[in-house]
Amino acid sequence: VQLVQSGAELRNPGASVKVSCKASGYTFTSYYIDWVRQAPGQGLEWMGRIDPVDGHTKYAQKFQGRVTFTADTSTTTAYVELSSLRSEDTAKFYCARGEGCGPTQTLWGQGTQVPVSP
C-alpha cells in the first residue's frame, strides 16, 4: 500500500507545475486524495482534495483559481497542477489518502519538492 509521487520540479515565477501521485495496494476509488504542502520552516497546509470516483473536488479558499486536481482511475494516479507560481509557493507537496470530513489522512506520499526561483 503506497503513494508514489513524481520527482522534484524547479520552476520560474509565473510558470505552472504538475505533480503526480500513483496509488497502489488499495482500491483507489474508495478514498479521497488530499494534497498538502509544506513551505520551508512552516507547517502543513491542506490544499484540498479530490474524490477519484467522480472527480469532485474541494479546494482550500487560498488556492481557488490557481490549483486543479485531477484523477485517472485507469492508472490510479492523481495530479495537482498549480499555476502562476510565486516564490512563496516554494514547498514540498504531498499527496495523501484522505478519509472523512476532518479531513484525515491515513497514507502519505514521499513528497515532491517544488522550488520556485528566477
PDB file as gemmi writes it, atoms N, CA and C in Angstrom:
CRYST1    1.000    1.000    1.000  90.00  90.00  90.00 P 1                      
ATOM      1  N   VAL A   1       0.865  -1.172   0.000  1.00  0.00           N  
ATOM      2  CA  VAL A   1       0.000   0.000   0.000  1.00  0.00           C  
ATOM      3  C   VAL A   1       0.905   1.226   0.000  1.00  0.00           C  
ATOM      4  N   GLN A   2       0.820   2.012  -1.043  1.00  0.00           N  
ATOM      5  CA  GLN A   2       1.691   3.187  -1.093  1.00  0.00           C  
ATOM      6  C   GLN A   2       1.195   4.224  -2.083  1.00  0.00           C  
ATOM      7  N   LEU A   3       1.708   5.426  -1.886  1.00  0.00           N  
ATOM      8  CA  LEU A   3       1.536   6.540  -2.816  1.00  0.00           C  
ATOM      9  C   LEU A   3       2.927   6.978  -3.240  1.00  0.00           C  
ATOM     10  N   VAL A   4       3.180   6.988  -4.535  1.00  0.00           N  
ATOM     11  CA  VAL A   4       4.494   7.358  -5.048  1.00  0.00           C  
ATOM     12  C   VAL A   4       4.354   8.590  -5.937  1.00  0.00           C  
ATOM     13  N   GLN A   5       5.077   9.621  -5.578  1.00  0.00           N  
ATOM     14  CA  GLN A   5       4.968  10.892  -6.279  1.00  0.00           C  
ATOM     15  C   GLN A   5       6.089  11.078  -7.291  1.00  0.00           C  
ATOM     16  N   SER A   6       5.858  11.985  -8.200  1.00  0.00           N  
ATOM     17  CA  SER A   6       6.863  12.336  -9.196  1.00  0.00           C  
ATOM     18  C   SER A   6       7.990  13.137  -8.548  1.00  0.00           C  
ATOM     19  N   GLY A   7       9.066  13.283  -9.285  1.00  0.00           N  
ATOM     20  CA  GLY A   7      10.270  13.892  -8.748  1.00  0.00           C  
ATOM     21  C   GLY A   7      10.216  15.406  -8.679  1.00  0.00           C  
ATOM     22  N   ALA A   8      11.264  15.961  -8.095  1.00  0.00           N  
ATOM     23  CA  ALA A   8      11.354  17.403  -7.874  1.00  0.00           C  
ATOM     24  C   ALA A   8      11.238  18.171  -9.185  1.00  0.00           C  
ATOM     25  N   GLU A   9      10.655  19.383  -9.072  1.00  0.00           N  
ATOM     26  CA  GLU A   9      10.432  20.220 -10.234  1.00  0.00           C  
ATOM     27  C   GLU A   9      10.851  21.646  -9.893  1.00  0.00           C  
ATOM     28  N   LEU A  10      11.843  22.168 -10.581  1.00  0.00           N  
ATOM     29  CA  LEU A  10      12.251  23.558 -10.407  1.00  0.00           C  
ATOM     30  C   LEU A  10      11.480  24.415 -11.403  1.00  0.00           C  
ATOM     31  N   ARG A  11      10.899  25.500 -10.900  1.00  0.00           N  
ATOM     32  CA  ARG A  11      10.093  26.342 -11.769  1.00  0.00           C  
ATOM     33  C   ARG A  11      10.455  27.817 -11.564  1.00  0.00           C  
ATOM     34  N   ASN A  12      10.225  28.584 -12.632  1.00  0.00           N  
ATOM     35  CA  ASN A  12      10.362  30.033 -12.568  1.00  0.00           C  
ATOM     36  C   ASN A  12       9.044  30.651 -12.113  1.00  0.00           C  
ATOM     37  N   PRO A  13       9.093  31.825 -11.524  1.00  0.00           N  
ATOM     38  CA  PRO A  13       7.851  32.522 -11.183  1.00  0.00           C  
ATOM     39  C   PRO A  13       6.991  32.729 -12.427  1.00  0.00           C  
ATOM     40  N   GLY A  14       5.685  32.546 -12.254  1.00  0.00           N  
ATOM     41  CA  GLY A  14       4.758  32.692 -13.362  1.00  0.00           C  
ATOM     42  C   GLY A  14       4.460  31.403 -14.093  1.00  0.00           C  
ATOM     43  N   ALA A  15       5.285  30.396 -13.892  1.00  0.00           N  
ATOM     44  CA  ALA A  15       5.083  29.107 -14.554  1.00  0.00           C  
ATOM     45  C   ALA A  15       4.057  28.275 -13.799  1.00  0.00           C  
ATOM     46  N   SER A  16       3.805  27.092 -14.346  1.00  0.00           N  
ATOM     47  CA  SER A  16       2.916  26.114 -13.701  1.00  0.00           C  
ATOM     48  C   SER A  16       3.706  24.856 -13.395  1.00  0.00           C  
ATOM     49  N   VAL A  17       3.187  24.071 -12.480  1.00  0.00           N  
ATOM     50  CA  VAL A  17       3.793  22.786 -12.157  1.00  0.00           C  
ATOM     51  C   VAL A  17       2.683  21.760 -11.993  1.00  0.00           C  
ATOM     52  N   LYS A  18       2.977  20.547 -12.427  1.00  0.00           N  
ATOM     53  CA  LYS A  18       2.026  19.448 -12.284  1.00  0.00           C  
ATOM     54  C   LYS A  18       2.756  18.282 -11.632  1.00  0.00           C  
ATOM     55  N   VAL A  19       2.238  17.830 -10.518  1.00  0.00           N  
ATOM     56  CA  VAL A  19       2.827  16.745  -9.742  1.00  0.00           C  
ATOM     57  C   VAL A  19       1.882  15.554  -9.772  1.00  0.00           C  
ATOM     58  N   SER A  20       2.450  14.377  -9.940  1.00  0.00           N  
ATOM     59  CA  SER A  20       1.627  13.167  -9.971  1.00  0.00           C  
ATOM     60  C   SER A  20       1.792  12.346  -8.705  1.00  0.00           C  
ATOM     61  N   CYS A  21       0.813  11.497  -8.475  1.00  0.00           N  
ATOM     62  CA  CYS A  21       0.752  10.662  -7.269  1.00  0.00           C  
ATOM     63  C   CYS A  21       0.133   9.331  -7.666  1.00  0.00           C  
ATOM     64  N   LYS A  22       0.950   8.294  -7.729  1.00  0.00           N  
ATOM     65  CA  LYS A  22       0.494   6.974  -8.155  1.00  0.00           C  
ATOM     66  C   LYS A  22       0.140   6.131  -6.931  1.00  0.00           C  
ATOM     67  N   ALA A  23      -1.105   5.689  -6.882  1.00  0.00           N  
ATOM     68  CA  ALA A  23      -1.576   4.882  -5.768  1.00  0.00           C  
ATOM     69  C   ALA A  23      -1.515   3.402  -6.117  1.00  0.00           C  
ATOM     70  N   SER A  24      -1.172   2.578  -5.146  1.00  0.00           N  
ATOM     71  CA  SER A  24      -1.172   1.135  -5.362  1.00  0.00           C  
ATOM     72  C   SER A  24      -1.445   0.419  -4.047  1.00  0.00           C  
ATOM     73  N   GLY A  25      -1.971  -0.795  -4.167  1.00  0.00           N  
ATOM     74  CA  GLY A  25      -2.178  -1.631  -2.997  1.00  0.00           C  
ATOM     75  C   GLY A  25      -3.507  -1.450  -2.294  1.00  0.00           C  
ATOM     76  N   TYR A  26      -4.345  -0.573  -2.791  1.00  0.00           N  
ATOM     77  CA  TYR A  26      -5.669  -0.405  -2.211  1.00  0.00           C  
ATOM     78  C   TYR A  26      -6.617   0.037  -3.323  1.00  0.00           C  
ATOM     79  N   THR A  27      -7.899   0.056  -3.020  1.00  0.00           N  
ATOM     80  CA  THR A  27      -8.893   0.457  -4.018  1.00  0.00           C  
ATOM     81  C   THR A  27      -8.895   1.973  -4.143  1.00  0.00           C  
ATOM     82  N   PHE A  28      -8.403   2.433  -5.268  1.00  0.00           N  
ATOM     83  CA  PHE A  28      -8.177   3.869  -5.499  1.00  0.00           C  
ATOM     84  C   PHE A  28      -9.448   4.692  -5.291  1.00  0.00           C  
ATOM     85  N   THR A  29     -10.582   4.134  -5.713  1.00  0.00           N  
ATOM     86  CA  THR A  29     -11.838   4.885  -5.663  1.00  0.00           C  
ATOM     87  C   THR A  29     -12.516   4.853  -4.297  1.00  0.00           C  
ATOM     88  N   SER A  30     -11.920   4.173  -3.338  1.00  0.00           N  
ATOM     89  CA  SER A  30     -12.536   4.084  -2.007  1.00  0.00           C  
ATOM     90  C   SER A  30     -12.124   5.225  -1.076  1.00  0.00           C  
ATOM     91  N   TYR A  31     -11.180   6.018  -1.499  1.00  0.00           N  
ATOM     92  CA  TYR A  31     -10.658   7.087  -0.646  1.00  0.00           C  
ATOM     93  C   TYR A  31     -10.461   8.356  -1.472  1.00  0.00           C  
ATOM     94  N   TYR A  32     -10.498   9.491  -0.770  1.00  0.00           N  
ATOM     95  CA  TYR A  32     -10.091  10.739  -1.399  1.00  0.00           C  
ATOM     96  C   TYR A  32      -8.572  10.744  -1.610  1.00  0.00           C  
ATOM     97  N   ILE A  33      -8.139  11.643  -2.463  1.00  0.00           N  
ATOM     98  CA  ILE A  33      -6.729  12.019  -2.496  1.00  0.00           C  
ATOM     99  C   ILE A  33      -6.663  13.480  -2.041  1.00  0.00           C  
ATOM    100  N   ASP A  34      -5.966  13.697  -0.966  1.00  0.00           N  
ATOM    101  CA  ASP A  34      -5.729  15.043  -0.445  1.00  0.00           C  
ATOM    102  C   ASP A  34      -4.370  15.545  -0.925  1.00  0.00           C  
ATOM    103  N   TRP A  35      -4.277  16.837  -1.076  1.00  0.00           N  
ATOM    104  CA  TRP A  35      -2.998  17.474  -1.394  1.00  0.00           C  
ATOM    105  C   TRP A  35      -2.664  18.465  -0.284  1.00  0.00           C  
ATOM    106  N   VAL A  36      -1.442  18.354   0.185  1.00  0.00           N  
ATOM    107  CA  VAL A  36      -0.956  19.140   1.315  1.00  0.00           C  
ATOM    108  C   VAL A  36       0.428  19.652   0.946  1.00  0.00           C  
ATOM    109  N   ARG A  37       0.760  20.854   1.355  1.00  0.00           N  
ATOM    110  CA  ARG A  37       2.103  21.326   1.085  1.00  0.00           C  
ATOM    111  C   ARG A  37       2.733  21.868   2.358  1.00  0.00           C  
ATOM    112  N   GLN A  38       4.057  21.912   2.343  1.00  0.00           N  
ATOM    113  CA  GLN A  38       4.798  22.438   3.481  1.00  0.00           C  
ATOM    114  C   GLN A  38       5.920  23.326   2.966  1.00  0.00           C  
ATOM    115  N   ALA A  39       5.803  24.600   3.227  1.00  0.00           N  
ATOM    116  CA  ALA A  39       6.849  25.543   2.849  1.00  0.00           C  
ATOM    117  C   ALA A  39       8.001  25.442   3.851  1.00  0.00           C  
ATOM    118  N   PRO A  40       9.179  25.863   3.455  1.00  0.00           N  
ATOM    119  CA  PRO A  40      10.338  25.772   4.353  1.00  0.00           C  
ATOM    120  C   PRO A  40      10.065  26.460   5.686  1.00  0.00           C  
ATOM    121  N   GLY A  41      10.255  25.750   6.770  1.00  0.00           N  
ATOM    122  CA  GLY A  41      10.080  26.320   8.095  1.00  0.00           C  
ATOM    123  C   GLY A  41       8.644  26.522   8.521  1.00  0.00           C  
ATOM    124  N   GLN A  42       7.704  26.040   7.720  1.00  0.00           N  
ATOM    125  CA  GLN A  42       6.279  26.231   8.001  1.00  0.00           C  
ATOM    126  C   GLN A  42       5.606  24.892   8.292  1.00  0.00           C  
ATOM    127  N   GLY A  43       4.380  24.944   8.749  1.00  0.00           N  
ATOM    128  CA  GLY A  43       3.609  23.742   8.996  1.00  0.00           C  
ATOM    129  C   GLY A  43       2.930  23.221   7.741  1.00  0.00           C  
ATOM    130  N   LEU A  44       2.216  22.139   7.909  1.00  0.00           N  
ATOM    131  CA  LEU A  44       1.487  21.559   6.793  1.00  0.00           C  
ATOM    132  C   LEU A  44       0.281  22.427   6.445  1.00  0.00           C  
ATOM    133  N   GLU A  45       0.035  22.565   5.146  1.00  0.00           N  
ATOM    134  CA  GLU A  45      -1.072  23.384   4.663  1.00  0.00           C  
ATOM    135  C   GLU A  45      -1.925  22.538   3.722  1.00  0.00           C  
ATOM    136  N   TRP A  46      -3.169  22.318   4.099  1.00  0.00           N  
ATOM    137  CA  TRP A  46      -4.076  21.497   3.288  1.00  0.00           C  
ATOM    138  C   TRP A  46      -4.549  22.317   2.098  1.00  0.00           C  
ATOM    139  N   MET A  47      -4.359  21.770   0.896  1.00  0.00           N  
ATOM    140  CA  MET A  47      -4.731  22.475  -0.333  1.00  0.00           C  
ATOM    141  C   MET A  47      -6.125  22.091  -0.826  1.00  0.00           C  
ATOM    142  N   GLY A  48      -6.543  20.863  -0.475  1.00  0.00           N  
ATOM    143  CA  GLY A  48      -7.849  20.405  -0.909  1.00  0.00           C  
ATOM    144  C   GLY A  48      -7.819  18.923  -1.185  1.00  0.00           C  
ATOM    145  N   ARG A  49      -8.882  18.436  -1.818  1.00  0.00           N  
ATOM    146  CA  ARG A  49      -8.981  17.009  -2.093  1.00  0.00           C  
ATOM    147  C   ARG A  49      -9.820  16.742  -3.333  1.00  0.00           C  
ATOM    148  N   ILE A  50      -9.624  15.535  -3.846  1.00  0.00           N  
ATOM    149  CA  ILE A  50     -10.425  15.069  -4.975  1.00  0.00           C  
ATOM    150  C   ILE A  50     -10.982  13.695  -4.653  1.00  0.00           C  
ATOM    151  N   ASP A  51     -12.199  13.448  -5.098  1.00  0.00           N  
ATOM    152  CA  ASP A  51     -12.800  12.131  -4.997  1.00  0.00           C  
ATOM    153  C   ASP A  51     -12.597  11.437  -6.333  1.00  0.00           C  
ATOM    154  N   PRO A  52     -11.748  10.404  -6.381  1.00  0.00           N  
ATOM    155  CA  PRO A  52     -11.469   9.753  -7.663  1.00  0.00           C  
ATOM    156  C   PRO A  52     -12.687   9.096  -8.303  1.00  0.00           C  
ATOM    157  N   VAL A  53     -13.717   8.862  -7.518  1.00  0.00           N  
ATOM    158  CA  VAL A  53     -14.904   8.207  -8.068  1.00  0.00           C  
ATOM    159  C   VAL A  53     -15.527   9.059  -9.162  1.00  0.00           C  
ATOM    160  N   ASP A  54     -15.696  10.344  -8.890  1.00  0.00           N  
ATOM    161  CA  ASP A  54     -16.397  11.203  -9.837  1.00  0.00           C  
ATOM    162  C   ASP A  54     -15.637  12.478 -10.184  1.00  0.00           C  
ATOM    163  N   GLY A  55     -14.437  12.626  -9.639  1.00  0.00           N  
ATOM    164  CA  GLY A  55     -13.640  13.811  -9.930  1.00  0.00           C  
ATOM    165  C   GLY A  55     -14.062  15.042  -9.161  1.00  0.00           C  
ATOM    166  N   HIS A  56     -15.002  14.883  -8.226  1.00  0.00           N  
ATOM    167  CA  HIS A  56     -15.441  16.038  -7.447  1.00  0.00           C  
ATOM    168  C   HIS A  56     -14.283  16.559  -6.614  1.00  0.00           C  
ATOM    169  N   THR A  57     -14.119  17.870  -6.637  1.00  0.00           N  
ATOM    170  CA  THR A  57     -13.000  18.494  -5.949  1.00  0.00           C  
ATOM    171  C   THR A  57     -13.465  19.484  -4.891  1.00  0.00           C  
ATOM    172  N   LYS A  58     -12.617  19.665  -3.911  1.00  0.00           N  
ATOM    173  CA  LYS A  58     -12.810  20.705  -2.910  1.00  0.00           C  
ATOM    174  C   LYS A  58     -11.466  21.389  -2.730  1.00  0.00           C  
ATOM    175  N   TYR A  59     -11.442  22.670  -2.969  1.00  0.00           N  
ATOM    176  CA  TYR A  59     -10.202  23.426  -2.881  1.00  0.00           C  
ATOM    177  C   TYR A  59     -10.227  24.343  -1.670  1.00  0.00           C  
ATOM    178  N   ALA A  60      -9.095  24.427  -0.980  1.00  0.00           N  
ATOM    179  CA  ALA A  60      -8.968  25.428   0.065  1.00  0.00           C  
ATOM    180  C   ALA A  60      -9.077  26.808  -0.582  1.00  0.00           C  
ATOM    181  N   GLN A  61      -9.739  27.715   0.101  1.00  0.00           N  
ATOM    182  CA  GLN A  61     -10.032  29.020  -0.499  1.00  0.00           C  
ATOM    183  C   GLN A  61      -8.772  29.722  -0.990  1.00  0.00           C  
ATOM    184  N   LYS A  62      -7.702  29.547  -0.272  1.00  0.00           N  
ATOM    185  CA  LYS A  62      -6.449  30.226  -0.621  1.00  0.00           C  
ATOM    186  C   LYS A  62      -5.968  29.877  -2.023  1.00  0.00           C  
ATOM    187  N   PHE A  63      -6.300  28.665  -2.486  1.00  0.00           N  
ATOM    188  CA  PHE A  63      -5.760  28.182  -3.757  1.00  0.00           C  
ATOM    189  C   PHE A  63      -6.774  28.223  -4.896  1.00  0.00           C  
ATOM    190  N   GLN A  64      -8.008  28.538  -4.588  1.00  0.00           N  
ATOM    191  CA  GLN A  64      -9.037  28.522  -5.634  1.00  0.00           C  
ATOM    192  C   GLN A  64      -8.649  29.455  -6.770  1.00  0.00           C  
ATOM    193  N   GLY A  65      -8.799  28.948  -7.986  1.00  0.00           N  
ATOM    194  CA  GLY A  65      -8.449  29.715  -9.172  1.00  0.00           C  
ATOM    195  C   GLY A  65      -7.045  29.455  -9.681  1.00  0.00           C  
ATOM    196  N   ARG A  66      -6.200  28.866  -8.826  1.00  0.00           N  
ATOM    197  CA  ARG A  66      -4.812  28.600  -9.239  1.00  0.00           C  
ATOM    198  C   ARG A  66      -4.458  27.129  -9.243  1.00  0.00           C  
ATOM    199  N   VAL A  67      -5.296  26.315  -8.604  1.00  0.00           N  
ATOM    200  CA  VAL A  67      -4.978  24.906  -8.463  1.00  0.00           C  
ATOM    201  C   VAL A  67      -6.047  24.049  -9.125  1.00  0.00           C  
ATOM    202  N   THR A  68      -5.602  22.930  -9.689  1.00  0.00           N  
ATOM    203  CA  THR A  68      -6.505  21.962 -10.302  1.00  0.00           C  
ATOM    204  C   THR A  68      -6.089  20.561  -9.889  1.00  0.00           C  
ATOM    205  N   PHE A  69      -7.048  19.814  -9.369  1.00  0.00           N  
ATOM    206  CA  PHE A  69      -6.819  18.404  -9.044  1.00  0.00           C  
ATOM    207  C   PHE A  69      -7.500  17.547 -10.103  1.00  0.00           C  
ATOM    208  N   THR A  70      -6.824  16.504 -10.530  1.00  0.00           N  
ATOM    209  CA  THR A  70      -7.433  15.517 -11.412  1.00  0.00           C  
ATOM    210  C   THR A  70      -7.050  14.134 -10.927  1.00  0.00           C  
ATOM    211  N   ALA A  71      -7.819  13.140 -11.376  1.00  0.00           N  
ATOM    212  CA  ALA A  71      -7.530  11.757 -11.008  1.00  0.00           C  
ATOM    213  C   ALA A  71      -7.886  10.868 -12.182  1.00  0.00           C  
ATOM    214  N   ASP A  72      -7.004   9.930 -12.472  1.00  0.00           N  
ATOM    215  CA  ASP A  72      -7.196   8.984 -13.570  1.00  0.00           C  
ATOM    216  C   ASP A  72      -7.372   7.606 -12.960  1.00  0.00           C  
ATOM    217  N   THR A  73      -8.597   7.091 -12.982  1.00  0.00           N  
ATOM    218  CA  THR A  73      -8.854   5.798 -12.351  1.00  0.00           C  
ATOM    219  C   THR A  73      -8.217   4.652 -13.135  1.00  0.00           C  
ATOM    220  N   SER A  74      -7.972   4.847 -14.427  1.00  0.00           N  
ATOM    221  CA  SER A  74      -7.382   3.758 -15.216  1.00  0.00           C  
ATOM    222  C   SER A  74      -5.922   3.504 -14.836  1.00  0.00           C  
ATOM    223  N   THR A  75      -5.260   4.527 -14.328  1.00  0.00           N  
ATOM    224  CA  THR A  75      -3.860   4.391 -13.914  1.00  0.00           C  
ATOM    225  C   THR A  75      -3.689   4.603 -12.412  1.00  0.00           C  
ATOM    226  N   THR A  76      -4.783   4.777 -11.716  1.00  0.00           N  
ATOM    227  CA  THR A  76      -4.789   5.057 -10.260  1.00  0.00           C  
ATOM    228  C   THR A  76      -3.775   6.144  -9.907  1.00  0.00           C  
ATOM    229  N   THR A  77      -3.830   7.197 -10.684  1.00  0.00           N  
ATOM    230  CA  THR A  77      -2.898   8.309 -10.486  1.00  0.00           C  
ATOM    231  C   THR A  77      -3.670   9.615 -10.325  1.00  0.00           C  
ATOM    232  N   ALA A  78      -3.287  10.379  -9.339  1.00  0.00           N  
ATOM    233  CA  ALA A  78      -3.855  11.701  -9.118  1.00  0.00           C  
ATOM    234  C   ALA A  78      -2.817  12.760  -9.449  1.00  0.00           C  
ATOM    235  N   TYR A  79      -3.309  13.932  -9.780  1.00  0.00           N  
ATOM    236  CA  TYR A  79      -2.433  15.026 -10.174  1.00  0.00           C  
ATOM    237  C   TYR A  79      -2.876  16.316  -9.483  1.00  0.00           C  
ATOM    238  N   VAL A  80      -1.887  17.141  -9.192  1.00  0.00           N  
ATOM    239  CA  VAL A  80      -2.159  18.514  -8.789  1.00  0.00           C  
ATOM    240  C   VAL A  80      -1.392  19.428  -9.738  1.00  0.00           C  
ATOM    241  N   GLU A  81      -2.067  20.449 -10.205  1.00  0.00           N  
ATOM    242  CA  GLU A  81      -1.425  21.457 -11.046  1.00  0.00           C  
ATOM    243  C   GLU A  81      -1.638  22.814 -10.393  1.00  0.00           C  
ATOM    244  N   LEU A  82      -0.553  23.515 -10.189  1.00  0.00           N  
ATOM    245  CA  LEU A  82      -0.607  24.848  -9.585  1.00  0.00           C  
ATOM    246  C   LEU A  82      -0.023  25.840 -10.597  1.00  0.00           C  
ATOM    247  N   SER A  83      -0.776  26.883 -10.884  1.00  0.00           N  
ATOM    248  CA  SER A  83      -0.360  27.837 -11.912  1.00  0.00           C  
ATOM    249  C   SER A  83       0.059  29.162 -11.284  1.00  0.00           C  
ATOM    250  N   SER A  84       0.576  30.042 -12.139  1.00  0.00           N  
ATOM    251  CA  SER A  84       1.005  31.385 -11.710  1.00  0.00           C  
ATOM    252  C   SER A  84       1.870  31.312 -10.465  1.00  0.00           C  
ATOM    253  N   LEU A  85       2.881  30.476 -10.526  1.00  0.00           N  
ATOM    254  CA  LEU A  85       3.720  30.235  -9.350  1.00  0.00           C  
ATOM    255  C   LEU A  85       4.442  31.498  -8.903  1.00  0.00           C  
ATOM    256  N   ARG A  86       4.572  31.613  -7.583  1.00  0.00           N  
ATOM    257  CA  ARG A  86       5.299  32.711  -6.958  1.00  0.00           C  
ATOM    258  C   ARG A  86       6.386  32.107  -6.071  1.00  0.00           C  
ATOM    259  N   SER A  87       7.332  32.915  -5.701  1.00  0.00           N  
ATOM    260  CA  SER A  87       8.436  32.390  -4.872  1.00  0.00           C  
ATOM    261  C   SER A  87       7.889  31.810  -3.568  1.00  0.00           C  
ATOM    262  N   GLU A  88       6.816  32.375  -3.054  1.00  0.00           N  
ATOM    263  CA  GLU A  88       6.247  31.863  -1.804  1.00  0.00           C  
ATOM    264  C   GLU A  88       5.519  30.524  -1.972  1.00  0.00           C  
ATOM    265  N   ASP A  89       5.400  30.059  -3.224  1.00  0.00           N  
ATOM    266  CA  ASP A  89       4.861  28.718  -3.455  1.00  0.00           C  
ATOM    267  C   ASP A  89       5.928  27.641  -3.286  1.00  0.00           C  
ATOM    268  N   THR A  90       7.167  28.035  -3.113  1.00  0.00           N  
ATOM    269  CA  THR A  90       8.233  27.059  -2.868  1.00  0.00           C  
ATOM    270  C   THR A  90       7.849  26.197  -1.671  1.00  0.00           C  
ATOM    271  N   ALA A  91       7.768  24.899  -1.895  1.00  0.00           N  
ATOM    272  CA  ALA A  91       7.277  24.000  -0.851  1.00  0.00           C  
ATOM    273  C   ALA A  91       7.499  22.558  -1.277  1.00  0.00           C  
ATOM    274  N   LYS A  92       7.300  21.679  -0.335  1.00  0.00           N  
ATOM    275  CA  LYS A  92       7.229  20.252  -0.625  1.00  0.00           C  
ATOM    276  C   LYS A  92       5.747  19.894  -0.680  1.00  0.00           C  
ATOM    277  N   PHE A  93       5.346  19.298  -1.782  1.00  0.00           N  
ATOM    278  CA  PHE A  93       3.950  18.949  -2.000  1.00  0.00           C  
ATOM    279  C   PHE A  93       3.758  17.459  -1.713  1.00  0.00           C  
ATOM    280  N   TYR A  94       2.735  17.161  -0.947  1.00  0.00           N  
ATOM    281  CA  TYR A  94       2.429  15.790  -0.582  1.00  0.00           C  
ATOM    282  C   TYR A  94       1.023  15.415  -1.061  1.00  0.00           C  
ATOM    283  N   CYS A  95       0.880  14.203  -1.556  1.00  0.00           N  
ATOM    284  CA  CYS A  95      -0.451  13.639  -1.704  1.00  0.00           C  
ATOM    285  C   CYS A  95      -0.688  12.697  -0.522  1.00  0.00           C  
ATOM    286  N   ALA A  96      -1.926  12.515  -0.181  1.00  0.00           N  
ATOM    287  CA  ALA A  96      -2.260  11.657   0.943  1.00  0.00           C  
ATOM    288  C   ALA A  96      -3.617  11.021   0.681  1.00  0.00           C  
ATOM    289  N   ARG A  97      -3.787   9.834   1.219  1.00  0.00           N  
ATOM    290  CA  ARG A  97      -5.088   9.175   1.145  1.00  0.00           C  
ATOM    291  C   ARG A  97      -5.975   9.785   2.204  1.00  0.00           C  
ATOM    292  N   GLY A  98      -7.077  10.341   1.758  1.00  0.00           N  
ATOM    293  CA  GLY A  98      -7.922  11.077   2.677  1.00  0.00           C  
ATOM    294  C   GLY A  98      -9.175  10.322   3.060  1.00  0.00           C  
ATOM    295  N   GLU A  99      -9.621  10.564   4.273  1.00  0.00           N  
ATOM    296  CA  GLU A  99     -10.860   9.959   4.774  1.00  0.00           C  
ATOM    297  C   GLU A  99     -11.627  10.990   5.573  1.00  0.00           C  
ATOM    298  N   GLY A 100     -12.922  10.866   5.564  1.00  0.00           N  
ATOM    299  CA  GLY A 100     -13.747  11.660   6.448  1.00  0.00           C  
ATOM    300  C   GLY A 100     -13.729  13.132   6.125  1.00  0.00           C  
ATOM    301  N   CYS A 101     -14.350  13.880   7.011  1.00  0.00           N  
ATOM    302  CA  CYS A 101     -14.551  15.302   6.781  1.00  0.00           C  
ATOM    303  C   CYS A 101     -13.592  16.154   7.584  1.00  0.00           C  
ATOM    304  N   GLY A 102     -12.656  15.504   8.331  1.00  0.00           N  
ATOM    305  CA  GLY A 102     -11.741  16.194   9.240  1.00  0.00           C  
ATOM    306  C   GLY A 102     -10.948  17.312   8.634  1.00  0.00           C  
ATOM    307  N   PRO A 103     -10.261  17.173   7.507  1.00  0.00           N  
ATOM    308  CA  PRO A 103     -10.021  15.886   6.836  1.00  0.00           C  
ATOM    309  C   PRO A 103      -8.897  15.115   7.508  1.00  0.00           C  
ATOM    310  N   THR A 104      -8.929  13.824   7.356  1.00  0.00           N  
ATOM    311  CA  THR A 104      -7.940  12.940   7.952  1.00  0.00           C  
ATOM    312  C   THR A 104      -7.170  12.229   6.847  1.00  0.00           C  
ATOM    313  N   GLN A 105      -5.856  12.124   7.027  1.00  0.00           N  
ATOM    314  CA  GLN A 105      -5.029  11.430   6.047  1.00  0.00           C  
ATOM    315  C   GLN A 105      -4.427  10.179   6.694  1.00  0.00           C  
ATOM    316  N   THR A 106      -4.534   9.064   5.983  1.00  0.00           N  
ATOM    317  CA  THR A 106      -4.097   7.787   6.556  1.00  0.00           C  
ATOM    318  C   THR A 106      -2.918   7.164   5.825  1.00  0.00           C  
ATOM    319  N   LEU A 107      -2.471   7.780   4.740  1.00  0.00           N  
ATOM    320  CA  LEU A 107      -1.328   7.268   3.993  1.00  0.00           C  
ATOM    321  C   LEU A 107      -0.752   8.446   3.241  1.00  0.00           C  
ATOM    322  N   TRP A 108       0.569   8.553   3.225  1.00  0.00           N  
ATOM    323  CA  TRP A 108       1.216   9.719   2.624  1.00  0.00           C  
ATOM    324  C   TRP A 108       2.196   9.312   1.520  1.00  0.00           C  
ATOM    325  N   GLY A 109       2.258  10.165   0.494  1.00  0.00           N  
ATOM    326  CA  GLY A 109       3.334  10.031  -0.474  1.00  0.00           C  
ATOM    327  C   GLY A 109       4.632  10.568   0.111  1.00  0.00           C  
ATOM    328  N   GLN A 110       5.702  10.387  -0.636  1.00  0.00           N  
ATOM    329  CA  GLN A 110       7.022  10.772  -0.116  1.00  0.00           C  
ATOM    330  C   GLN A 110       7.292  12.264  -0.257  1.00  0.00           C  
ATOM    331  N   GLY A 111       6.430  12.960  -0.984  1.00  0.00           N  
ATOM    332  CA  GLY A 111       6.623  14.392  -1.169  1.00  0.00           C  
ATOM    333  C   GLY A 111       7.388  14.717  -2.439  1.00  0.00           C  
ATOM    334  N   THR A 112       7.062  15.880  -3.003  1.00  0.00           N  
ATOM    335  CA  THR A 112       7.727  16.375  -4.200  1.00  0.00           C  
ATOM    336  C   THR A 112       8.150  17.813  -3.942  1.00  0.00           C  
ATOM    337  N   GLN A 113       9.437  18.050  -4.038  1.00  0.00           N  
ATOM    338  CA  GLN A 113       9.954  19.386  -3.808  1.00  0.00           C  
ATOM    339  C   GLN A 113       9.734  20.248  -5.048  1.00  0.00           C  
ATOM    340  N   VAL A 114       9.177  21.433  -4.833  1.00  0.00           N  
ATOM    341  CA  VAL A 114       8.961  22.373  -5.939  1.00  0.00           C  
ATOM    342  C   VAL A 114       9.569  23.713  -5.540  1.00  0.00           C  
ATOM    343  N   PRO A 115      10.815  23.951  -5.917  1.00  0.00           N  
ATOM    344  CA  PRO A 115      11.402  25.275  -5.701  1.00  0.00           C  
ATOM    345  C   PRO A 115      10.945  26.225  -6.801  1.00  0.00           C  
ATOM    346  N   VAL A 116      10.572  27.426  -6.428  1.00  0.00           N  
ATOM    347  CA  VAL A 116      10.188  28.454  -7.399  1.00  0.00           C  
ATOM    348  C   VAL A 116      11.208  29.577  -7.280  1.00  0.00           C  
ATOM    349  N   SER A 117      11.979  29.753  -8.323  1.00  0.00           N  
ATOM    350  CA  SER A 117      13.063  30.731  -8.265  1.00  0.00           C  
ATOM    351  C   SER A 117      13.374  31.233  -9.663  1.00  0.00           C  
ATOM    352  N   PRO A 118      13.712  32.529  -9.763  1.00  0.00           N  
ATOM    353  CA  PRO A 118      14.053  33.067 -11.105  1.00  0.00           C  
ATOM    354  C   PRO A 118      15.267  32.355 -11.688  1.00  0.00           C  
TER     355      PRO A 118                                                      
END                                                                             
